[in-house]
Every structure is written in structure tokens, then in C-alpha cells.
């Protein structure tokens, strides 16, 4: 790829830079159907060798008598006594909740015969609901990729499963793993009792609980109880990805800690400063749903919201924005300042003249002009949009109407920048109009201690206010930890704690969750400090890096196995109920806290949670009322929120803010930006194969992280994809990682995600990628400037799916036909601006094609009857079809994960991914488009289109025409069926599929270790496939529990692909028709549609002209991919992408 | 010849005896060509492989007694058959619903000598009789009914021990699956039962089986026979889905008389003690049921995804 050069063909959309520059490798990929298939290894097999192989195969077939025996005996084990309300064989759904980084989200979990098999969003919870039915009730919800994949985590056989681990007698915990002692919870409780008894007279001095961020009211209450017994004990929270700066800024501006809840379903204009609202924000599911509503209104109201994004990496939000610039992370404050200066010039009069600081760089520099233009456009739009907001009353209430605009800022920005944005939103009068605030209290809901003593209102137990890490002597006294103002800052608190540990000031440390040994800033050297603490206890799902450095490891119950509660981003109190008993005997946070608190009466999770909500004495009248309310809460999954939340005074002050520094970057150095990873979050999901193999939405990297670098910077360093780069940080630290050349990456900014390079995550996650925590420091948690980069000369195989399964741009009609000439829509993607759409809506889509399947109508005499398949007609009751809205799709991967969980799709491992063998049925094609005028391929600001591509269920399917055994053919409702038991694995169908959506089981991937490094995965040759699946050694019994029983687990040697979730269709049809009715629109939703936060995917019956999908397929934006050229007649139609750029 | 034969130029020559191999190979190949298809056609057919499969169950539960003699409806135990894909086996509790009351009244239980403890519970007269080394049903039949009842109450049925164990311990029974379809077939009981396909169509005369065995081949060809011509296999679901005696071609007058009038009238031909439907009536009924139950057309019924997914 030394040949990154300007393309010569004039085509528009590109999956990768290599494709754009037309390298021979890519040309070969397009010609060759099966990449990684090494023709030479077959060709060099001699005739003699071939005969030997075939002879052996024949002989083995004879020996084992594959067909001539009865399959293994199966047993049926009914309940001894049926639990009430359960019908064996019918799936049940339970509302529950999960917490990530201290923010809880509502979920709906499907369980089959007691096994959770699918996680979806709670359809009524305000942070996860997505779609309404005709009556206006929310009927389904979306869960993001992490939440969905947490199912696999529960069944992970590498979780801690041998009970409590006692390492007190192990000399060096980190190295010596052998003499671990597995013991029981009772033994732990007995051992911890004297330790706590010793602490009691000292009022708990030296006792520290180090917890991951926790929003649970139950934990908050237990914390209060602990603190009342041990007043000098300390409670510290640590999250490597925290919202500290937002909290600090809020405290500074409002005098209290509150969260911003944006209302994207109202805002006409959204300006994001490094805020990935639609991708990495804790509330992104709801935000994406709201945002999509304001985009789809282009069809109904002929207007769309507009999104301006300035960001320091290419995020999901940036990729769907209408205006986007890439900037250095240090420029975010400058941009906020410039916006503030435009909005309130008098306030800034005494300071730097408005916007003047932006001019300090040479005027000819493109970047600076770009920033100025961004601010001009954003402010003009904001003022225009907020005219509406200025007309009516906004004081003290949330107005339910469309309009307004706000500025959002990311959690990685400095507290000062965030504070400035709070004031900007005040000046815009956006508060109460297009955003609101919610108190972020973490206060217990219960007002009394167990002995009925009242809990004091002022929370003196908070210990986040430690702002000066130098005062370590005071830390030892324990006083500084307690402050009247709870400024929630994880980093200073952690710094102070480490200092205290280092000074031997801490006696007992209980670590709840998290993995501080791995993910604390490198300069704290937490592991060394930890070894000085005599009693260390770690509660964790995995026996991970931190557990191995502690004296005790306590196995934690997964959230699907335990009771709990939490608070959602918008303040909704959400309940978590178990779906299954703990598989490996773990305990939850609240149960462990009950042990620590010596709570002997209330020990089990359910009762701890009930107590939190003031459960009265049983069998009283109040108790009956409580029970009713509590059960309603359990059923809904949450307690409905009262009131509109906190609406602060909308007046604004604009205190004194420092003028931003001039930006004079040294062209020879770079800014290194750390970011949350889209697959492993902060590293905690490292052992989750589903997530590891889900490509990053933009870089399409799988199984590891890499150094994201812009095209121009890569060329300056003479880098190609996968070349190793050595970074030298200002403090002298060195770090080596492979380069991943990323269009859209801002110039001079290197991106590196957190969470890789784990050493004790389990066999799936260990040793993958590069550990960026090693160079993350307390001074620079989010970005480091002045980093030097040099090419080492080595290179590395990066598995990216950017070029996997590409739709060929070549066609009979020439190269540009499919992908589009400059300025014209091709056959793969259609897009337009809102203005163009309003002017000429019919130009967008393809011709409105009657879906109705006349092609093989029996009456049509001109149609040849297929000699093999006979006469085919599609005149059945239902004609299934789908639409995918490119305007709404944000590429978030939720659909891909939903499909993986629903359809038992295996994980294949990096080795196989490098051979293009990943099995995901939904591939989200990410296309770039560069503006020639803007520097072409070196444009740091490409346009992006996400196109989820899955089986199109062509009525005239190319795959069916080439299958020699009729293993793929149509059913009467228009589904392109794939019959696994008939498939012999010729792969002709895949070769002939123009959409490249068929996936082949090269191995029995479910029984393989995806991390096996052998060239050809080790394959037991003599074992029969079905016996192999029964073998607990190969098919771990725990791993099998995750399978959806409604879907066949495919074996080696068969083709598979999207089925439109035929199992869901059948279940709904059988249930409805068994009662004498028929399915109506909305009865059947595919797994991807269910998971999609923006409702970009709609499925339904095309024979029903009133169904949502019928209407969309007839809409002006609908078009077929490649149909006009190939006459495939796909049942999936796409809706053209609309953008709403600023008019020139 | 002056030129010696060097190893490198040696050509392999078959020895003379190899000539005799040729006829053997010819016979083998020709014979095999005939033998192999015959072997596969008959040896590996579902009829050979599957019909008559009757594994031993942990408890010799008799469908003949329960469904036949006692006349329990199939759905008393297989409760989920109208709601789910699987006709779930009953929980142990279902057995105990009756067997807590009649646990000792099984007639063939006491084919053994009674223990001292058991004897002590009997009246002196009865004790004398019960002291015989083994008791048979015939012995019991000779006793006055009250005495026989008492004797039965004293002796628990050892065959039911696993059921009692399951009931007291809460552990499930482990029954062996008899009608076991391949995993890639998604048969749905509710889809059949709710549309008027009787149990007997696939399971045979369960009400006459002491030990459940597989009666039908359950092969794909056999399934398709019905899927291609569903009408004649349907029955009015309200009255006949679990009725083992329903037979359009031959049904006793007594049984027909219990059917509701609208359905009874279809049996218009009398043959001795039996009645049957005339072909016209039968066709009319098929057409009516196909329409009433919304049976899909043949194209749908034999689409692959109807059963495989």
C-alpha cells in the first residue's frame, strides 16, 4: 500500500484505502471468491497423494458406518413439580438491568427452560425503548452490543468457578499461581470476622472499600451502614473511563453534581465537541433513537435536525454528522470558548476578542479556517434553532415540543471546557427545552439505618474530595477523604488511596469488581502499593490480574444471576432480578457487603434489595401495598420516575474563563488520544469472543487494538497498514503498536483504544493487542501531546474486515456503474442532501418495483419453469420483506450482536478472520467518500455511509441457480431458504452471490478454540460430528447453554446465511394461526430489528399494503442494491441516505 | 544384452499371480454394485432403523392401562401439546396427583412374600393367606374384595420406587426419548394438534401399548405424504384429536353415537356393527376442515423452512 495515491477511476465509495487506490491485492480479492484459500496447497498434491486421501476417507466412512446406526439416546427430564406459571418449552421474558461504568440500563432477557439465551432492551424503560405500536405503546427496546454480549460472559467457562480462592500463604501472588487454596464462603466469612473486629476499636481506620462505579441504591445504603459502624473507613470509586470531569464542572457551575440528559428528539441543532452521543455515551441507545426520529422527519415534515461535530477521532456520531471537523483534543476548549464568545460578546469583551485566539496560527493553514467556519456555522444554526426556545416559557419546566439546539461535550474534555458548555447551554436557553439535568446523587433511597436511626442528610462519608494528592500525611489521618461537598473525582481519590497504601496506611482493602492492577494509570504503580496492604480481598467475575495480586479472590455472581438495582442515566431507578441461579457459586456485591457489614438477618440479594425500598413488616397492610408496588416494579423493570428532573435556573452568568492557549503544534510530534474501546470497553470484556470478533464500527479492526493514524501522517512516516510504530512520550516512556491507517483521523492525532494487552482475562482475551494503560498517566488520562513517532520497520498482521466480502464495483456495464460516478448515485448506495430530496424526491430511489413476485407466477406463460425446482409461485399469505434505512443507521453493531446471539453464530478467531472467514450474518459495510476538492484520499474529513448487508432474499436468487443439490431454494413466502442437512459444501452459492452474504463453516467452529494458533485448526478426524457435539470435552456443557434451541447449530462443511429469523416467523405464525387468526404487522420482529436503536431495520409482510415495511418499500427513498443490473429482485430494499449539510 | 538393467530404469511388472485378481475384482465390483444399494435401501431405511424402537424406561409405565383402560386424555399428562412445540412429559407431581391416593392399589404389585412389618398390619385371617411365598393376581381375585383392597394397601409397588424418590427428593425422572427426530427438524406439536392432526397419526395406538414404541417411520418421506395431502388426515379437533378410535373408514356404532350430531352425520354408511364415511362425505369433511383450520397450500407445506431452519 505504499501506493496510497489519488485514485484514477473517479468512483465515489470506498471500503478501504487499498480499494480506492486500486491495488492489485484488492483486485485479486474481488476476483477470488474465497480469500485465504491457498490454491497451491491443493495443486501440489500429487495424484498419488490424492488417491491416498480419498481411499482413507472411503475406508473411514465404511468403518464408522456413518449412516447405519441410530443416533445417540436422548433423555427427557421433566420437573419433579412444575414451578407455577411456567410452561415447559415456552420462552419467558424477564425485565432486569445491568450496569456499566456506574450507569444502569434496562434489559429484557429471554429464558428458555430456565436458561437465559437472549438479551434485549427493556421495551418500556426510558433509556432502552425504541419503537411504538399503533396505539402508541412502546413495544420493543434496544440493548447495545456490550449488554447483548454479556450473555456470553455469563456462560464463559473461564469465569472464576472454583469457589473462593485463599492466597494468604502464597509468597508471590503474581507469579506463583499453583498453591492456591480453594475454599468456601463460610471460610472467608470466618476469616474476615476477626480482621473486622480488630478494626472496630479503631473506628475502621485503615479499612478501604475500592469499588467500581456503582449506582445501586442498595449499595449506597449498605455503604451508609458500613460508615456508621466504621466512621473512619473510606469508600473509593475507580473507573478508568469515568465522568469525573463532568461532575467536577457541574459542581463548579451549579453547586451540585448533576448529569445532562439531552433531548435529541427535540433538538433541531446539535453541536458535539468530542461528544460521541450516538456511540460511546452511556445513554447512547436512547439518544440514537431520538436522533433518528429527527432525521426520519425528512419524509413526513420535510425537515431534519442538523448535527455539527468537532472531534479528535472519527466516532460514530462524527460519521453520521452533517458537519464534521477533526481537531486536536486540546482544541475542544478553544472551540467551546469561541462559541461562548460569539453568544455573549460583552461578557468576553474584557478578555480575548471573540474568536481572536483562533487566528494566531497562520491564516493559510486549512485547519484553522476550518475551525472558524465550524464555529460560525454552529453558532448561526444554534441561534436560529433557539429562536423557538426563546419565545415561550422555559423556566422550571420541561416543554414538550420540537425545536431548539444545544452544545454537547464529551467526558474526556477538561472540566473547564465542560463548565463553559454548561453556561453556553444556559445562554442558548436550551435547559428545559432540548436538554435537562438530573441529579447524580448516589444517595440511598432509604432514610433510616436498620436500628431506625435517621441517616444524616449531609453525606460526610464521601471521600472523593481529596484534591491534593501531596497531602498524603493528612490522608493517613483519614480526614481529607471526608468533605462536605462531594466532588466525585475518581482520579484524585485513587491517587490519594495509592499514596496511603504506599505509606502502609491501609490495613484492609476490599476491591469490588474492577481491575485496578491492570487499569490504573501507570505512574500510580498500584500493584506495588497493593502488595503493602496486609489484607486484600477482590470480588470479581474472573480470577484476573487484580485477584491474583490479592490475598482473597471472591467469585462474583453475574448480573443475570443476582439481585440488585441501579440508577439509569436519566435517573430512573431500575431493578435487577436474577434469571438463573449462580452457575459457579458466586455472590453479588450486595451479598458480599452484607458479609462485611456482619448483617446476619438479611443476607440474600432479594431481601437486601427489598429492604432498600423500605419493605414493611410482612403480612401488614402496608406490606401488601408495598408488595404490589414492588412486583409492578419488577415486572416493568423499573420504578417510573416522578417529575421532570432537575431544571436549573436557565439564566446564565459566564464566569471568568481563561482564554485558550494558542495552538502551535510541532509538526514533528503527535497527540496521542486514548479512547474507550468499542469491543472490550475498558478491558473488562476481553474474554468475550462475540465482542472481540465484532469489527469496530469505523476501523473494522477485530481481535485487537492498533494505533489509528491519518492518511497524511502515515504517508509522512512512510507507514503502511500494520507497520509497527514506536512512540516516545514526553516522559520518556516508549510504546510500540501497529499502525492502522484511518481516514477521518485528525491530522497529528494518534488514536489508541484502552483495554487490550490483558494477561489474566482468560484464554480468549490474554495477550491480544497492546496495553495502552502502560503509558496512561494521572496527568494525561485522555491525551498526551508531544509524542514522537518512528517507524520500526517491522510489520504486524491486523485483522480488519474492511475488505472482507466486498461487493464488486466491477460490472458488465463498466467500473463506475455500480459504485457511482462523481455526483451520481450508483447501484449500491443512494444518497442526497435534504435540499435535493425536497426539490426532487423521485430522483433518489430506484423505480418503485411491485414486490409481488410476478416473476414465477403460474399464469405467466413467458416464464420458463425451472427444470429442477419446478414451478414456483409466491402467492402465499405472507411475503416477507425488509427495509434498511441508511439515513438512520449509525453502524453501532447492535444488530450484528443480536444476530450472533439469536442464530448461534460461532466465533472463529483471528487466524480465521485473517482468511476472511468470520461468520457474522450481518456485515455492516462502512463506505468512505472523499471530496476531490478537499485533498482526495488525504481528506481528513471523509463522508461515511454505513450499509448493513445481509441476505437480500432475492426473488430471483443467483445462489439457488447454482446449487447442485438444491440445498438453497425459495419457500412459498419468498424466503431464500438454506437447508443445512442437504448442503454438501460446494460453496458455488457463495461464489455466485453478488452481495457476498453467505458464510461457510470451514470447521466445526463451535467446538474449536478460537485462539488456537495452529495453521489448520486441530480437528479430531475420527470422531463423528454428532458425537463430537455430545462430547463434554469438546463441547463445553456450559458453553452449550447459550444456544438458542430454535436454531440449528451448524456443523462443519455447510453454508449458512441470514434467514430473516425464520424461527421467529414460525413461532409467531404458529401461535397466531393456532388460535384461528393470523399474524399482523408488528407480531414478528427479527433479532436485528429488535436490537436496532434507530429502527433502521423494518421487517414485515409485503402482502399487507398497510404494513410498515410495505409503506417504506414504496417510499421515494427506497432502492434495490444491484437489482437493476442483475435482476435479482431482492426482498430487502434500502432507503437512501440523506444528509443535511450547511448550504454553501 | 550388454546393457544392464539399472534400478532407475526398472519398470514395475506385476507378478503372474496378479492375473487371477482380475476376475475377483470384477466379481467384487459388479456384485458390490448390486449389493450396496440393496443393503442401503433395506438395511438403512427408516423402517428398519426406527420402527419398533422401544427403549426400557425407568418405570414400566403402561399407556395401555392409563390411556386405554382408564381412559385418561393424552392432555392430562402432556399438558403443553396445544401450546408449545414439545409435548412435555408430565412432572412427577402429575403421577402423584393420583398415586398418593392409590399408590398401593396396583393389582400386580405383590408377587412376592410380605415382610413381617407388612404382615403385622393385616387381620389374622388375611395374614394366613398373605403368608404364601408369592401372591398372584389370581390369589387376589379369590379374596373377598375388601380383603384384597386391604392387602393391596399394605404393599407398595416397587416399580414406582423411582417416582416416589423423584417426588420426595425433587430430582427429575429421566425418561428415554422414544420419538426422537433429528435435531435439524423442528416439529411443532401445537401446530399440528391445533389444526386437527390427531395424536394417532404419528404415534399409533398408544392406548394399546404396554411399552411405548415407535410405530411410524418418522422419515421425511413419511412426513411429506401427509404434508402433500393434509385433508384426509385431519379430524375435528374438538372431539377427535386425542381420540384413538376415530377412524373415517371404520368406527363402532357406540363410539360414533357419542360424537356431536354435526360430525356424527358424516358417518353415513353402515357395515354390520360399524359405520364409516362415504367417499363424498369424507371429501366434504376434508374440505371443510382444511378451510376451517386455515391449512396452508401445498407449496407452503412442503417448503424446506416449514420444518428445517
Interface residues (C-beta under 8 A of the other chain):
Chain A: X67 X68 X70 X71 X73 X74 X75 X76 X77 X78 X79 X80 X81 X82 X87 X88 X89 X90 X872 X873 X876 X877 X969 X970 X971 X972 X973 X975 X977 X979 X980 X981 X982 X1046 X1047 X1048 X1049 X1059 X1062 X1063 X1066 X1070 X1071 X1073 X1074 X1075 X1076 X1078
Chain B: X40 X43 X44 X49 X50 X53 X55 X79 X80 X82 X83 X84 X85 X86 X88 X89 X90 X91 X92 X93 X166 X167 X169 X170 X171 X172 X173 X174 X175 X176 X177 X180 X182 X183 X184 X186 X188 X190 X191 X194 X195 X294 X296 X297 X299 X300 X303 X304 X305 X306 X308 X309
